[in-house]
Amino acid sequence: MKKLYEATYEFFREVHPAPLWFARAEDCAPHFHHQMEILYVAGGAAAARINGEERGLAEGSLCVSDSYDIHSYRMGPDCEAYVVIAPKEYFPEYDTLVKNKLLDGRFYAGADAARTVGPLIALMREFWPQGGELYCKGLAAAVLGWVAETLPYKKTSENEKIRNVRDILSYIHGHLDGDVGLKSLAKRFGYTPTHFSHLFNDATGFHLREFVNTLRAQRAAARLKAGNPVLSVALDCGFENIRTFYRAFTKVYGVAPGKY
């Protein structure tokens, strides 16, 4: 069973959401979040790992991490690479293009990536963020349009889509202050508790309770920083009792909530 820190959920992106983010890429540990993330290698070489599949990325190639894909990067010497992080809901046109479809390939090394995506990334590098939100959003939309038209997608029925772990993770994230226990989730997604537990463990490498409590602890940390009292934070973030909160929080952050 993987340790939770080996694939960190970037909760801060949900607490402080940005409509669009663009930056030079650096080495990063395995992580995941709701937004899509595109890595483009403008020079040199890098390595990317998405959902356990690792590929080398040469100059002019890219990879795409869909919502809740676990991804990590290693930059080679003198590598120049950039990431675009974009919420799908910020680009409804893209959402329409890929409706009822799932990415079936996340790496691309064809020459047309350098020819089409490369200039768009160069413009974003030049004008981000002083070019203005609308201009940068247009460039990002063009990149997403290329992704939708070029990368392989597979059609999926709604039942198949529900079975995808990203939908489960998305539901958990949106209901952390409610009942996201094993029995409740299994019933919602149409499984027996035993089947759901195996599905979740196999897909994520995490125990459900540990995963949920870690997300709740991350949300609690943000509220503690804002000055909220410990007891109200524990209850507002969905913990059953203060003892469970203290145990989960201390496991994640190494200190008790009151000392955080």
C-alpha positions in Angstrom: 0.0 0.0 0.0 1.4 3.4 -1.0 1.9 6.1 1.6 -0.2 9.1 1.1 2.7 11.5 0.7 3.8 9.6 -2.3 0.9 11.0 -4.3 -0.2 14.3 -2.7 -3.7 15.7 -3.4 -3.1 19.4 -4.1 -5.9 20.6 -1.9 -4.7 24.2 -2.0 -5.7 24.4 -5.7 -9.3 23.7 -4.6 -9.1 26.1 -1.6 -7.6 28.9 -3.7 -8.7 28.1 -7.2 -7.1 30.0 -10.1 -9.0 30.0 -13.4 -5.7 29.4 -15.3 -2.1 28.8 -14.4 1.0 28.9 -16.5 4.6 28.4 -15.3 8.0 26.9 -16.1 8.0 23.2 -15.2 10.2 21.9 -12.4 10.8 18.4 -10.9 7.7 17.5 -8.9 6.6 14.5 -6.8 3.5 12.5 -7.6 0.4 14.7 -7.1 -3.1 15.1 -8.5 -5.9 17.7 -8.6 -9.2 18.5 -10.3 -7.7 20.6 -13.0 -6.2 19.4 -16.3 -2.5 19.8 -16.6 -0.5 20.0 -19.8 3.3 19.7 -19.9 5.1 20.9 -23.0 8.9 20.4 -23.5 10.3 23.4 -25.4 13.9 22.3 -25.2 16.0 19.5 -23.8 14.3 16.4 -22.4 12.2 15.4 -19.5 10.5 12.4 -18.1 6.8 12.2 -17.0 4.9 9.6 -15.1 1.1 9.5 -15.3 -1.0 6.9 -13.5 2.0 4.5 -13.3 3.1 4.9 -17.0 6.4 6.7 -17.5 7.7 8.2 -20.8 10.6 10.2 -21.8 9.7 13.5 -23.5 12.0 15.0 -26.1 11.9 18.6 -27.3 8.6 19.4 -29.0 6.6 16.7 -27.2 4.0 16.9 -24.5 1.8 15.0 -22.1 -1.7 15.7 -20.6 -2.9 14.8 -17.1 -6.7 14.6 -16.9 -8.6 15.4 -13.7 -7.3 13.4 -10.8 -4.6 11.6 -12.8 -1.5 11.0 -10.6 1.4 12.7 -12.3 5.1 13.6 -11.7 7.9 15.1 -13.7 11.7 15.0 -13.8 13.5 17.6 -15.8 16.7 16.7 -17.6 19.8 19.0 -17.7 19.1 22.3 -19.4 15.5 21.3 -19.9 13.0 24.0 -20.8 9.4 22.9 -20.2 6.2 24.6 -19.3 2.9 23.6 -17.6 -0.6 24.9 -18.3 -3.1 24.1 -15.6 -6.7 24.6 -16.6 -10.1 23.8 -15.0 -12.4 22.2 -17.6 -15.3 24.3 -16.4 -13.3 27.4 -17.3 -13.4 26.1 -21.0 -16.9 25.0 -21.7 -16.1 24.6 -25.4 -13.5 22.0 -24.6 -15.9 20.2 -22.2 -18.4 20.0 -25.0 -15.8 18.5 -27.4 -14.9 15.7 -25.0 -18.3 15.1 -23.5 -18.8 11.4 -22.6 -15.2 10.7 -23.6 -12.1 9.8 -21.6 -8.5 10.3 -22.6 -7.1 7.1 -24.0 -3.5 8.4 -24.5 -1.7 11.0 -22.5 1.7 11.3 -24.2 2.3 12.8 -27.7 5.6 13.1 -29.6 4.4 13.9 -33.1 6.0 16.8 -35.1 2.8 18.7 -35.2 2.9 19.3 -31.4 6.0 21.5 -31.9 4.5 23.1 -35.0 1.1 24.0 -33.4 1.4 23.9 -29.6 5.0 25.2 -29.5 4.2 28.8 -30.8 1.1 29.0 -28.4 3.3 28.1 -25.5 5.9 30.7 -26.6 3.2 33.4 -26.7 2.0 32.4 -23.2 5.6 32.6 -22.0 6.0 36.1 -23.4 2.6 37.5 -22.3 1.8 35.7 -19.1 0.3 37.3 -17.0 0.6 40.8 -18.2 -1.1 40.0 -21.5 -4.5 39.9 -19.7 -6.9 37.2 -18.8 -8.8 37.1 -22.0 -5.6 36.9 -24.2 -4.0 34.1 -22.1 -7.3 32.3 -21.9 -7.6 32.3 -25.7 -4.1 30.8 -26.0 -4.9 28.1 -23.5 -8.2 27.4 -25.2 -6.2 26.9 -28.5 -3.9 24.4 -26.7 -6.9 22.5 -25.3 -8.6 22.5 -28.8 -5.5 20.9 -30.2 -5.5 18.3 -27.4 -9.1 17.5 -28.0 -8.6 17.1 -31.8 -5.3 15.2 -31.7 -5.0 13.0 -28.6 -7.0 9.7 -28.6 -10.2 9.6 -26.6 -12.5 6.7 -26.0 -16.3 7.0 -25.8 -17.8 5.9 -22.6 -21.3 5.3 -21.3 -22.4 7.1 -18.2 -22.2 3.9 -16.2 -18.6 3.3 -17.3 -17.8 6.9 -16.5 -19.2 6.6 -12.9 -16.9 3.6 -12.4 -13.9 5.8 -13.2 -12.0 6.6 -10.0 -11.8 10.3 -11.0 -15.6 10.6 -10.5 -15.3 8.9 -7.1 -12.5 11.3 -6.1 -14.4 14.3 -7.4 -17.5 13.2 -5.4 -15.4 12.7 -2.2 -13.8 16.2 -2.6 -17.2 17.8 -3.0 -18.7 16.1 0.1 -15.9 16.1 2.7 -18.2 17.6 5.3 -20.8 14.9 4.8 -21.0 11.1 4.7 -18.2 9.7 2.5 -17.8 6.5 4.4 -17.4 3.1 2.8 -21.1 2.0 2.9 -22.4 5.4 1.7 -20.0 5.6 -1.2 -20.5 1.9 -2.2 -24.2 2.4 -2.3 -24.0 5.6 -4.4 -21.7 4.1 -7.0 -23.5 0.7 -7.1 -21.1 -1.6 -5.4 -21.0 -3.8 -2.4 -18.7 -2.3 0.3 -16.1 -5.1 -0.2 -16.0 -4.5 -4.0 -15.8 -0.7 -3.6 -13.0 -1.0 -1.1 -11.0 -3.2 -3.4 -11.7 -0.9 -6.4 -10.6 2.2 -4.5 -7.5 0.5 -3.1 -6.4 -0.9 -6.4 -7.1 2.3 -8.3 -5.4 4.8 -5.9 -3.2 2.7 -3.6 -4.9 4.3 -0.6 -7.2 3.1 2.1 -10.4 5.0 1.8 -10.6 6.2 5.5 -6.9 7.3 5.4 -7.5 9.2 2.2 -10.6 11.0 3.4 -9.1 11.9 6.7 -6.0 13.3 5.0 -8.2 15.5 2.7 -10.2 16.7 5.8 -6.9 17.4 7.6 -5.7 19.5 4.7 -8.9 21.5 4.7 -8.7 21.9 8.4 -5.2 23.3 8.2 -6.4 26.1 5.9 -9.1 27.0 8.4 -6.8 26.8 11.4 -4.5 29.3 9.6 -7.5 31.6 9.2 -7.9 31.7 13.0 -10.9 29.4 13.5 -11.1 27.5 16.8 -10.0 23.8 16.8 -13.4 22.3 17.8 -15.5 24.1 15.2 -12.8 23.3 12.5 -13.0 19.6 13.3 -16.8 19.5 13.1 -17.0 21.7 10.0 -14.5 19.5 8.1 -16.5 16.3 8.7 -14.6 14.6 11.5 -16.8 12.4 13.7 -15.1 13.5 16.9 -12.2 15.5 18.2 -10.1 12.4 18.9 -10.3 11.3 15.3 -9.4 14.8 14.2 -6.3 15.1 16.4 -5.1 11.6 15.3 -5.6 12.3 11.5 -4.2 15.9 11.7 -1.1 14.9 13.7 -0.4 12.0 11.2 -0.4 14.4 8.3 1.4 17.4 9.8 3.4 16.0 12.6 2.0 18.3 15.2 -1.3 18.6 17.0 -3.9 21.1 15.6 -3.5 23.5 18.4 0.3 23.8 17.7 0.0 24.0 13.9 
